[in-house]
């Protein structure tokens, strides 16, 4: 039902006596799943399809979490900047110098965690290699809970102070108008689903990363209060 890397190559091999090509590897899969693959051996979990086990090349290592510097470093930088703005600098930025916005901070950092779970957890591997539904779950996490929690975690005084310092106030008002925000959101999602661009994102990891970031930013415009 789903394209699996290595499946076609395996299907071209000559059939063995007493079963399908590669059927002699199924016990190995079962041993991997049950933990009887031998001491010290890696034990990735096989992916289940409606027809049984997938090919041995189509294994998912559920212990693999992305730790690329641009992903982890970017999230750490956002968390650090937020803590700095809402902590020692909040009095200068227009906030209450005596009260740290704990409720907003909890929502903001929850948004960052959900963002990482969407693109850095094994869900990313499942979505890229096996299941379209898992890939769509990634997009929904970025567009809905991650973006909403990110925005609701920003204190009003912090947003107002930033917008007052932003250049081109007239252009800014038009961009943040509901019609402008909706146009940005629809334009970004539509552009990434043009067949040529869609295929490009599937073939190039960096382009795929840019796609996810643009989805998240477009969702911030969409949910802008």
N, C-alpha and C positions, 0 to 999 in steps of 0.2 A: 504493500500500500504506500510505502514511503521510500524515496530513493536513499540508498545506503552505500557509502563509499566501499568499494571492494566487492560488492555483491555480484556485479556483472562479470568481473574477472574470475570470481569463484565459479560462476555458472558455466564458464567455458572449459573448466577442467573436466577430464574424463570421469565418467561415473564409476564409482567403486562398487564392488560386489556387495549387494545386499542393502543398498540405500542410495540416497541422493548425494550429489557431490558435497563434500565437506561434512557429511553426517557423522563421520568418525570424530569430529571435533565437538559435538554436542556434549558428551560426557565431560570434556574439559570445561565447557561453559558452566555445566552444573556444579563441577567442583569449585570453580571460581566463585560462583554465587553462594555456595554453602560454606566456603571457607576451608575446603580441603585441598587447596592447590599446593600445599607444601609450606613449610616454615619460611618466612621471609619473602614469599612471593607476593607480588602485587595482586590485589583482588578487586578489579573493577567490576561493576555490576552489569550484567547483560541487559540490553533493552528488549522489552517484550513487545511483540507485534501480535496482530490478530492471528497470524499463522504460526506463532511459536517464537523461538529465539531468532534474533537477527544474526547476521554474519559476525564472526569473531572480530573482524576489523571494526565493527560498529559498536564498540564498547564505550561506555561513559564512566569516567573516573569522577565519582561524586565528591571526591576530596579535593578536586582542583578548583581553586578560587583565584580569579584574576588579581594580580598584584602589580600591574603595569604602573610605572611612576606617574604617567599623566592621569590615570584614574585615581589611584590612592592619594597621590600628591595633590591633585586638584580638590578632592573632597576634604582632605586635611586642611588645605589652605582656606577653603570656604568656612569650615568650622572655626579655624583660628581667627579669621577676619571677623566673623560674627561675634565670637567671644570678646574680641578686642573692642568692637564697636559698642556692644551692649554691656561691657564691663567697665574698664577704666576710662573709656572715651565717651560714655553715654551722656555725661553732663555737658560736654562740649557739643554734642550732636543734637541736643534738645531733649534728651530723655530725663527721667527722674533720677537724680544723682544718688538717691537713697534706696532705690528699689531695682533689683536685677529682674528682668522679665523672664521668670522661670517657666511660666506656662508657654510663652511664645518660643523660648529656647527649646523646650521639649518637643514641640511640633517641628521646629526647624531641623533639629538633629534627627528626628524620626524620618523626615523627608530625605535627608542625606543617606540614611541607612537603607531606605527602600530603593533609592536610586542605585546604590551599590548592589543590593540584592538582585535588581533587575538586570544589570549588565555585568556584574562581577561574579555572581554565584554560578553553580553548575547549570542553572536555568539557561544561561547564555549558550552553553555547549549543546544542550538539548534543542534549543530553538534554532541554532545555526545548522546542525547536522541531521536532525531527525524530524521534529514535529513543528509544523506551521502553527499549530495552536499554542505551543510554548513560546514561539516567537511573538505571537500576538499578545500573549500575557505580558511579555516584556514591555511592549509598547503601551499596554493599558496601565501598567505600574508606573511608567514614566509620565504618562499624560494625566493620570488621575491622582492617586494618593501622593506620589512624590512631589508633583508640582503644587498641589493644593496645600500640603503640609509646609512646603518651602515658603509659599506666599503668606499663609496664615501665621508662620513663625516670625515674620518680619514686623517689628513694632511700628505703629503708624508714624511715630516721631522720626524713626530711622528712614522710612520711605520718603516722608515729606522733606526731610533735610537733604536727601540725595536728589530729589526732583528739583528742589529750589536751586541747587548748584549745577544742574544739567544745562547744557547749552541749547539754543534754539527753542524757547518755550512754546512758540506757536506750533512748530512741527511736533514737539513732544505731546501737546494736547491732542493733536490729530491722531498720532500713533496710538495713544492710550484710550481713545474713544472706542466704545464697544464695537462699532462697525469696523474701525481700523484693526482692532485686535482680532476680530473674527476673520478679517481678510488675510491677515498674516498667518493665522492658524490654518485656514483652508488652503492657502497658497503653498505653505511648506509641505503639508501632508499630500497635497495633490502632486506637487513636483516630484516628490520621492516615489510616487507610484507610477510615474511615466515608465513604460517598459524598459527603455534603455538605461535610465538611471537606476531603476530597481535591480536590473541584472548587474549593473556596475557595483552596487552595494553588496550583492551576494558574492562577488568575485574578489573584492578588495576589502581587507579588514579595516584599514584606516578609513575608507569611505563609509563603511558600516558604522564605525564609531561616530563619525561626523553626523550621520543620519540620526543616531540616537540622541546626540546632544541637541541637534536642531529640533527634534520632536519635543524634547523637554523645554527648550526655550520658547517654542511656539505655544506649548501648553501654558507657560507662565503668562503669555499675552492673553490666551483664551480665558484663563481664570482670573485675570486682573480685576480687582474689586472696583 
